[in-house]
């Protein structure tokens, strides 16, 4: 998810890691969407030995998340944010 403050050419990204069943926020980051910033959130998730990590189709995730736990399901993320079940 992203937002803009004052200037639309410089978006601010909000990266949120949520537990799938409870939708509890595990970690978050606000700032640029770079490999370094995403890595900070992904590393926290990987410490918990997850069975699946669902992301959007951003290519940076492929280098940060092991393929055996990485799933790309962009509409699942949309459903969570709209509050649908």
Phi, psi and omega in degrees: 000144176221161178218168179234142177237115179070317188227118183291346180279354179233078182290150175253124182265143176244110180257121183235129174257123182237146173286132190299314186280316184268344184061024177284137179287124180268318180199161176208162178215139176238123180157212181285156181258078182245169178300322180294313182291318177295324180299326179298318180286316182298320180299321177298318180294317183295332177298334182272006178054063184287155175272336179205138173237119182258128180226175170280189188269020179295129186294339179298328181297328181298329179272350182256331187246130177301139185301328183291342177244357185269127174233142177249111181217079186298329182286335175297319178295320178297318180297318179299314184290332178276354176080013179278158178250000000 
